[in-house]
Amino acid sequence: MSTSEQKLAVSEELAIPEELGSSQAKLVYLALLELGDATATELQQLLGLSKLTLLPILSELVADGLADYEQGTYVSR
């Protein structure tokens, strides 16, 4: 299997939503899927993103219905 075929297989398996345009948004989405739930601080520490970068991405995920925000924790859908 070629590298491009492997990338396509991984992409299809993970089913990353098309509306996630930036690589950072995709990273946050995948981290949240893997963890199941996490606080913004936990995601910040894990991913090395600033809160100024992370919080708008999390808001976007919630607005797009890809995550929920419950009692200070973001939960993957």
C-alpha positions as CSV (number, residue, x, y, z in Angstrom):
1,M,0.0,0.0,0.0
2,S,1.4,3.4,-1.0
3,T,1.8,6.2,1.5
4,S,-1.1,8.2,-0.1
5,E,-3.3,5.1,0.1
6,Q,-2.3,4.7,3.8
7,K,-3.2,8.4,4.5
8,L,-6.5,8.0,2.8
9,A,-7.3,4.8,4.8
10,V,-6.5,6.5,8.0
11,S,-8.5,9.6,7.1
12,E,-11.5,7.5,6.2
13,E,-11.2,5.5,9.4
14,L,-11.0,8.6,11.6
15,A,-13.7,10.4,9.6
16,I,-12.4,13.9,10.3
17,P,-15.2,16.3,9.5
18,E,-14.6,18.5,6.5
19,E,-15.6,21.7,8.3
20,L,-12.4,21.5,10.4
21,G,-10.2,23.6,8.2
22,S,-7.1,24.1,10.3
23,S,-4.6,21.5,11.3
24,Q,-4.9,22.7,14.9
25,A,-8.7,22.2,14.9
26,K,-8.2,18.7,13.6
27,L,-5.6,18.0,16.3
28,V,-8.0,19.2,19.0
29,Y,-10.8,17.2,17.6
30,L,-8.7,14.0,17.4
31,A,-7.4,14.5,20.9
32,L,-10.9,15.0,22.3
33,L,-12.0,11.8,20.5
34,E,-9.2,9.9,22.0
35,L,-9.6,11.2,25.5
36,G,-13.4,11.2,25.5
37,D,-13.5,14.2,27.7
38,A,-11.1,16.8,28.9
39,T,-10.9,20.3,30.3
40,A,-9.4,23.1,28.3
41,T,-6.4,23.1,30.6
42,E,-5.8,19.4,30.1
43,L,-6.0,19.8,26.3
44,Q,-3.7,22.9,26.5
45,Q,-1.1,20.9,28.4
46,L,-1.4,17.8,26.2
47,L,-1.3,19.7,22.9
48,G,1.0,22.6,23.8
49,L,-1.5,25.1,22.5
50,S,-2.2,28.5,24.1
51,K,-5.7,29.1,25.5
52,L,-6.0,31.9,23.0
53,T,-5.7,29.3,20.2
54,L,-7.5,26.5,22.0
55,L,-10.7,28.2,23.3
56,P,-12.0,29.4,19.9
57,I,-11.4,25.9,18.4
58,L,-13.3,24.3,21.3
59,S,-16.2,26.8,20.8
60,E,-16.2,25.9,17.1
61,L,-16.4,22.2,17.9
62,V,-19.4,22.8,20.2
63,A,-21.1,25.1,17.7
64,D,-20.7,22.5,15.0
65,G,-22.1,19.7,17.2
66,L,-18.8,17.8,17.3
67,A,-18.4,18.3,21.1
68,D,-20.4,19.2,24.1
69,Y,-19.4,21.4,27.0
70,E,-20.6,20.0,30.4
71,Q,-19.6,21.4,33.8
72,G,-16.2,22.7,32.7
73,T,-15.4,19.7,30.6
74,Y,-15.4,19.2,26.8
75,V,-16.9,15.9,25.7
76,S,-16.5,14.3,22.3
77,R,-19.6,13.3,20.4
